[in-house]
Amino acid sequence: MPQEPSWRQPSLHGVRGLGATEAAEEALKGLRRLVEEARDVWGLLEALDFLEARIAARPFSAPLVNTARGILEALASKEYESIGEARKSISESVDRVLARVVEETEAAAEIAARRLEDGDVVLTQGYSRSVIRALEKAAAMGKDIRVIVAESRPLLDGVEAARALARIGIEVTLIVDSAMRFMVKDATRALIGADAVTADGTVISRTGAGLLALAANEARVRLIVVAGSYKLYPDTVYGLSIETPALGDEIIPEEHRRLGVRGYAPLFEPIPPNLVDALATEKGLVAPEAVPVLIREEYGEWPPRLEPLDRLFARARERLRELARAEKR
Protein backbone atom coordinates (compact mmCIF):
# COMPACT_ATOMS: atom_id res chain seq x y z
CA MET A 1 0.00 0.00 0.00
CA PRO A 2 1.58 3.35 -1.02
CA GLN A 3 2.48 5.70 1.80
CA GLU A 4 0.45 8.89 2.01
CA PRO A 5 2.27 12.19 1.51
CA SER A 6 3.67 13.52 4.78
CA TRP A 7 1.39 16.56 4.61
CA ARG A 8 -1.67 14.29 4.75
CA GLN A 9 -0.56 12.73 8.02
CA PRO A 10 -1.85 14.28 11.28
CA SER A 11 0.63 16.85 12.59
CA LEU A 12 1.09 20.47 13.50
CA HIS A 13 2.22 21.47 9.99
CA GLY A 14 3.07 25.13 9.76
CA VAL A 15 3.02 25.62 13.54
CA ARG A 16 6.16 24.16 15.05
CA GLY A 17 9.11 26.53 14.93
CA LEU A 18 7.56 28.93 12.44
CA GLY A 19 6.37 32.49 12.80
CA ALA A 20 3.23 33.50 10.91
CA THR A 21 5.11 34.86 7.90
CA GLU A 22 7.39 31.82 7.60
CA ALA A 23 4.44 29.45 7.98
CA ALA A 24 2.55 31.20 5.18
CA GLU A 25 5.59 31.23 2.91
CA GLU A 26 6.30 27.55 3.58
CA ALA A 27 2.73 26.60 2.71
CA LEU A 28 2.61 28.81 -0.39
CA LYS A 29 5.90 27.45 -1.73
CA GLY A 30 4.66 23.91 -1.10
CA LEU A 31 1.47 24.72 -2.97
CA ARG A 32 3.39 26.19 -5.90
CA ARG A 33 5.65 23.12 -6.06
CA LEU A 34 2.66 20.76 -6.20
CA VAL A 35 0.99 22.91 -8.86
CA GLU A 36 4.11 23.00 -11.00
CA GLU A 37 4.51 19.22 -10.68
CA ALA A 38 0.85 18.54 -11.55
CA ARG A 39 0.45 16.72 -14.85
CA ASP A 40 -3.33 16.50 -14.77
CA VAL A 41 -6.40 17.85 -13.00
CA TRP A 42 -5.98 15.34 -10.19
CA GLY A 43 -2.57 16.79 -9.44
CA LEU A 44 -4.13 20.24 -9.13
CA LEU A 45 -6.86 18.85 -6.90
CA GLU A 46 -4.15 17.37 -4.68
CA ALA A 47 -2.55 20.82 -4.49
CA LEU A 48 -5.87 22.23 -3.25
CA ASP A 49 -6.03 19.42 -0.67
CA PHE A 50 -2.56 20.48 0.50
CA LEU A 51 -3.66 24.09 0.88
CA GLU A 52 -6.79 23.08 2.77
CA ALA A 53 -4.74 20.88 5.12
CA ARG A 54 -2.38 23.75 5.89
CA ILE A 55 -5.29 26.05 6.69
CA ALA A 56 -6.81 23.36 8.92
CA ALA A 57 -3.54 23.21 10.89
CA ARG A 58 -3.40 26.99 11.27
CA PRO A 59 -6.98 28.20 10.69
CA PHE A 60 -6.31 31.67 12.08
CA SER A 61 -3.43 32.34 9.67
CA ALA A 62 -4.70 35.38 7.80
CA PRO A 63 -1.99 35.20 5.11
CA LEU A 64 -3.00 31.62 4.28
CA VAL A 65 -6.73 32.30 4.36
CA ASN A 66 -6.43 35.47 2.27
CA THR A 67 -4.16 33.73 -0.23
CA ALA A 68 -6.53 30.78 -0.54
CA ARG A 69 -9.44 33.13 -1.13
CA GLY A 70 -7.70 34.87 -4.02
CA ILE A 71 -6.61 31.61 -5.66
CA LEU A 72 -9.98 29.91 -5.23
CA GLU A 73 -11.98 32.90 -6.46
CA ALA A 74 -9.87 32.98 -9.63
CA LEU A 75 -10.25 29.23 -10.15
CA ALA A 76 -13.98 29.24 -9.53
CA SER A 77 -14.78 32.19 -11.77
CA LYS A 78 -12.73 31.40 -14.86
CA GLU A 79 -13.06 28.70 -17.49
CA TYR A 80 -9.66 27.25 -18.35
CA GLU A 81 -8.90 25.67 -21.70
CA SER A 82 -6.04 23.50 -20.48
CA ILE A 83 -4.22 22.19 -17.41
CA GLY A 84 -1.28 24.36 -18.32
CA GLU A 85 -3.41 27.50 -18.22
CA ALA A 86 -4.86 26.61 -14.81
CA ARG A 87 -1.41 25.72 -13.48
CA LYS A 88 0.02 29.01 -14.67
CA SER A 89 -2.84 30.99 -13.14
CA ILE A 90 -2.37 29.41 -9.70
CA SER A 91 1.42 29.81 -9.76
CA GLU A 92 1.13 33.48 -10.70
CA SER A 93 -1.34 34.05 -7.85
CA VAL A 94 1.08 32.47 -5.37
CA ASP A 95 3.97 34.58 -6.65
CA ARG A 96 1.94 37.78 -6.28
CA VAL A 97 1.02 36.94 -2.69
CA LEU A 98 4.59 35.97 -1.75
CA ALA A 99 5.83 39.30 -3.11
CA ARG A 100 3.15 41.15 -1.15
CA VAL A 101 4.05 39.34 2.08
CA VAL A 102 7.70 40.36 1.76
CA GLU A 103 6.88 43.95 0.80
CA GLU A 104 4.37 44.52 3.60
CA THR A 105 6.54 42.79 6.21
CA GLU A 106 9.47 45.03 5.39
CA ALA A 107 7.34 48.19 5.35
CA ALA A 108 5.63 47.36 8.66
CA ALA A 109 8.99 46.57 10.26
CA GLU A 110 10.32 49.93 9.05
CA ILE A 111 7.39 51.75 10.67
CA ALA A 112 7.96 49.91 13.97
CA ALA A 113 11.73 50.53 13.86
CA ARG A 114 11.19 54.27 13.54
CA ARG A 115 9.09 54.25 16.71
CA LEU A 116 11.98 52.82 18.71
CA GLU A 117 14.46 55.19 20.32
CA ASP A 118 18.15 54.98 21.11
CA GLY A 119 18.54 53.21 24.45
CA ASP A 120 15.19 51.39 24.35
CA VAL A 121 14.84 48.04 26.07
CA VAL A 122 12.31 45.96 24.15
CA LEU A 123 10.32 43.10 25.69
CA THR A 124 9.11 40.49 23.22
CA GLN A 125 7.95 36.90 23.18
CA GLY A 126 7.99 34.02 20.74
CA TYR A 127 9.37 34.23 17.22
CA SER A 128 8.18 36.79 14.68
CA ARG A 129 10.07 37.69 11.53
CA SER A 130 8.28 41.05 11.54
CA VAL A 131 9.58 41.84 15.02
CA ILE A 132 13.09 40.63 14.25
CA ARG A 133 13.22 42.74 11.09
CA ALA A 134 11.97 45.79 13.04
CA LEU A 135 14.75 45.37 15.61
CA GLU A 136 17.33 44.74 12.91
CA LYS A 137 16.26 47.90 11.08
CA ALA A 138 16.40 49.92 14.30
CA ALA A 139 19.95 48.71 14.89
CA ALA A 140 20.86 49.60 11.29
CA MET A 141 19.61 53.14 12.00
CA GLY A 142 22.29 53.38 14.67
CA LYS A 143 19.94 52.94 17.64
CA ASP A 144 21.34 51.12 20.64
CA ILE A 145 18.56 48.62 21.38
CA ARG A 146 18.54 45.87 24.00
CA VAL A 147 15.99 43.06 23.91
CA ILE A 148 14.40 40.82 26.52
CA VAL A 149 12.92 37.68 24.95
CA ALA A 150 10.61 35.23 26.72
CA GLU A 151 11.35 31.64 25.71
CA SER A 152 7.74 30.81 24.65
CA ARG A 153 7.19 27.28 25.86
CA PRO A 154 6.39 24.61 24.85
CA LEU A 155 7.83 25.14 21.34
CA LEU A 156 10.58 27.50 22.56
CA ASP A 157 10.11 29.95 19.69
CA GLY A 158 11.67 32.66 21.84
CA VAL A 159 14.92 30.70 22.01
CA GLU A 160 15.09 30.85 18.22
CA ALA A 161 14.30 34.57 18.27
CA ALA A 162 17.09 35.20 20.80
CA ARG A 163 19.56 33.33 18.59
CA ALA A 164 18.49 35.29 15.50
CA LEU A 165 18.83 38.64 17.29
CA ALA A 166 22.20 37.76 18.79
CA ARG A 167 23.52 36.82 15.37
CA ILE A 168 22.79 40.31 14.06
CA GLY A 169 24.63 41.88 16.99
CA ILE A 170 21.73 42.89 19.25
CA GLU A 171 22.17 42.45 23.01
CA VAL A 172 19.64 39.86 24.17
CA THR A 173 18.49 38.49 27.50
CA LEU A 174 16.49 35.25 27.34
CA ILE A 175 13.99 34.77 30.17
CA VAL A 176 11.46 32.16 31.25
CA ASP A 177 7.86 33.00 30.34
CA SER A 178 6.81 33.33 33.96
CA ALA A 179 9.32 36.17 34.45
CA MET A 180 7.65 38.56 31.98
CA ARG A 181 5.74 40.50 34.63
CA PHE A 182 8.89 40.78 36.73
CA MET A 183 11.12 41.86 33.83
CA VAL A 184 8.73 44.35 32.23
CA LYS A 185 9.91 46.92 34.78
CA ASP A 186 13.20 47.04 32.85
CA ALA A 187 11.51 47.54 29.48
CA THR A 188 10.66 50.77 27.70
CA ARG A 189 8.78 49.17 24.77
CA ALA A 190 7.04 45.89 23.98
CA LEU A 191 6.83 44.39 20.48
CA ILE A 192 5.03 41.27 19.27
CA GLY A 193 3.99 39.80 15.95
CA ALA A 194 0.62 38.37 14.92
CA ASP A 195 -0.89 35.52 12.95
CA ALA A 196 -4.03 37.53 12.37
CA VAL A 197 -5.83 40.72 13.31
CA THR A 198 -9.58 40.24 13.50
CA ALA A 199 -12.24 42.69 12.37
CA ASP A 200 -12.56 44.24 15.84
CA GLY A 201 -8.79 44.70 16.29
CA THR A 202 -8.17 41.57 18.36
CA VAL A 203 -4.68 40.19 17.76
CA ILE A 204 -4.08 36.44 17.43
CA SER A 205 -0.55 35.62 18.54
CA ARG A 206 1.51 32.89 20.17
CA THR A 207 0.26 31.93 23.63
CA GLY A 208 2.13 33.96 26.20
CA ALA A 209 1.71 37.18 24.25
CA GLY A 210 -1.40 37.81 26.35
CA LEU A 211 0.66 37.71 29.53
CA LEU A 212 3.12 40.12 27.96
CA ALA A 213 0.28 42.44 26.99
CA LEU A 214 -1.17 42.39 30.50
CA ALA A 215 2.24 43.00 32.07
CA ALA A 216 3.00 45.86 29.67
CA ASN A 217 -0.39 47.44 30.31
CA GLU A 218 0.11 47.25 34.09
CA ALA A 219 3.60 48.78 33.81
CA ARG A 220 2.43 51.42 31.30
CA VAL A 221 4.84 50.16 28.67
CA ARG A 222 3.54 50.75 25.14
CA LEU A 223 2.81 47.58 23.19
CA ILE A 224 3.13 47.67 19.40
CA VAL A 225 2.04 44.76 17.19
CA VAL A 226 4.03 44.53 13.95
CA ALA A 227 1.63 43.24 11.28
CA GLY A 228 1.21 44.05 7.61
CA SER A 229 -2.28 44.36 6.13
CA TYR A 230 -2.04 40.81 4.74
CA LYS A 231 -2.64 39.69 8.34
CA LEU A 232 -6.10 41.28 8.52
CA TYR A 233 -8.78 38.59 8.89
CA PRO A 234 -12.00 40.10 7.46
CA ASP A 235 -13.93 36.80 7.74
CA THR A 236 -14.23 37.45 11.48
CA VAL A 237 -16.62 40.34 10.87
CA TYR A 238 -19.36 37.71 10.57
CA GLY A 239 -18.63 36.17 13.94
CA LEU A 240 -16.23 33.46 12.76
CA SER A 241 -14.59 31.93 15.83
CA ILE A 242 -10.91 31.03 15.72
CA GLU A 243 -9.85 27.77 17.31
CA THR A 244 -6.24 27.22 18.27
CA PRO A 245 -4.24 24.00 17.82
CA ALA A 246 -2.77 22.64 21.02
CA LEU A 247 -0.24 20.16 22.28
CA GLY A 248 -1.47 17.50 24.69
CA ASP A 249 0.09 14.69 26.65
CA GLU A 250 3.37 14.96 24.73
CA ILE A 251 4.37 17.87 27.00
CA ILE A 252 4.07 15.63 30.09
CA PRO A 253 6.94 13.37 31.31
CA GLU A 254 6.21 9.69 30.82
CA GLU A 255 6.17 8.96 34.56
CA HIS A 256 3.46 11.61 35.01
CA ARG A 257 1.41 10.17 32.15
CA ARG A 258 1.45 6.78 33.84
CA LEU A 259 -0.06 8.47 36.89
CA GLY A 260 -2.87 9.90 34.79
CA VAL A 261 -1.59 13.48 34.52
CA ARG A 262 -2.92 15.08 31.34
CA GLY A 263 -1.27 17.81 29.29
CA TYR A 264 -2.71 20.78 27.46
CA ALA A 265 -0.82 23.61 25.80
CA PRO A 266 -2.81 25.92 23.51
CA LEU A 267 -0.38 27.41 21.01
CA PHE A 268 -2.12 30.70 20.20
CA GLU A 269 -4.37 33.16 22.00
CA PRO A 270 -6.38 36.32 21.36
CA ILE A 271 -5.21 39.67 22.72
CA PRO A 272 -8.04 42.20 23.09
CA PRO A 273 -7.56 45.57 21.39
CA ASN A 274 -7.67 47.48 24.68
CA LEU A 275 -4.27 45.93 25.56
CA VAL A 276 -2.65 47.01 22.28
CA ASP A 277 -1.40 50.57 21.86
CA ALA A 278 -0.86 50.43 18.12
CA LEU A 279 -0.47 48.26 15.04
CA ALA A 280 2.59 48.91 12.89
CA THR A 281 1.41 48.27 9.32
CA GLU A 282 2.81 49.20 5.92
CA LYS A 283 0.23 52.01 5.93
CA GLY A 284 1.62 53.50 9.14
CA LEU A 285 0.97 53.23 12.86
CA VAL A 286 -2.75 52.73 13.51
CA ALA A 287 -4.96 52.06 16.51
CA PRO A 288 -6.63 48.61 16.71
CA GLU A 289 -9.99 50.39 16.51
CA ALA A 290 -9.06 51.51 12.98
CA VAL A 291 -8.96 47.96 11.61
CA PRO A 292 -12.45 48.26 10.04
CA VAL A 293 -11.17 51.24 8.06
CA LEU A 294 -8.21 49.20 6.79
CA ILE A 295 -10.49 46.32 5.81
CA ARG A 296 -12.85 48.71 4.00
CA GLU A 297 -9.89 50.14 2.06
CA GLU A 298 -8.77 46.61 1.16
CA TYR A 299 -12.18 45.24 0.08
CA GLY A 300 -13.98 48.41 -0.97
CA GLU A 301 -16.84 48.14 1.50
CA TRP A 302 -17.73 47.55 5.14
CA PRO A 303 -18.62 44.96 6.03
CA PRO A 304 -16.96 43.09 3.16
CA ARG A 305 -19.05 40.49 1.36
CA LEU A 306 -17.07 37.26 1.53
CA GLU A 307 -17.98 33.81 0.30
CA PRO A 308 -17.23 31.10 2.91
CA LEU A 309 -13.91 29.41 2.27
CA ASP A 310 -15.33 25.87 2.25
CA ARG A 311 -17.78 26.89 -0.49
CA LEU A 312 -14.95 28.40 -2.51
CA PHE A 313 -12.93 25.19 -2.21
CA ALA A 314 -15.97 23.24 -3.44
CA ARG A 315 -16.55 25.54 -6.42
CA ALA A 316 -12.85 25.53 -7.38
CA ARG A 317 -12.73 21.73 -7.27
CA GLU A 318 -15.84 21.49 -9.41
CA ARG A 319 -14.32 23.86 -11.97
CA LEU A 320 -11.24 21.63 -12.20
CA ARG A 321 -13.42 18.53 -12.58
CA GLU A 322 -15.25 20.28 -15.41
CA LEU A 323 -11.87 20.82 -17.07
CA ALA A 324 -11.08 17.12 -16.67
CA ARG A 325 -14.40 16.16 -18.26
CA ALA A 326 -13.84 18.59 -21.15
CA GLU A 327 -10.40 17.11 -21.86
CA LYS A 328 -11.90 13.61 -22.11
CA ARG A 329 -14.29 14.66 -24.85
Buried (B, 14 or more C-beta within 10 A) or exposed (E): EEEEEEBEEEEBBBBBEBBBBBBBBBBBEBBBBBBBEBEEBEBBBBBBBBBBBBBEBBBBBBBBBBBBBBBBBBBBEEEBEEBEEBBBBBBEBBEEBBEBBBEBBBBBBBBBBBBBEEEBBBBBBBBBBBBBBBBBBBBEEEBEBBBBBBBBBBBBBBBBBBEBBBEEEBEBBBBEBEBBBEBBEEBBBBBBBBBBBBBEBBBBBBBBBBBBBBBBBEBEBBBBBBBBBBBBBBBBBEEBEBEBBBBEEEBBEEEEEEEEEEBEBEBBBBBEBEBBBBBBBBBEBBEBEBBBEBBBEEBEEEEBEBEEBEEBBEBBBEBBEEBBEEEEE
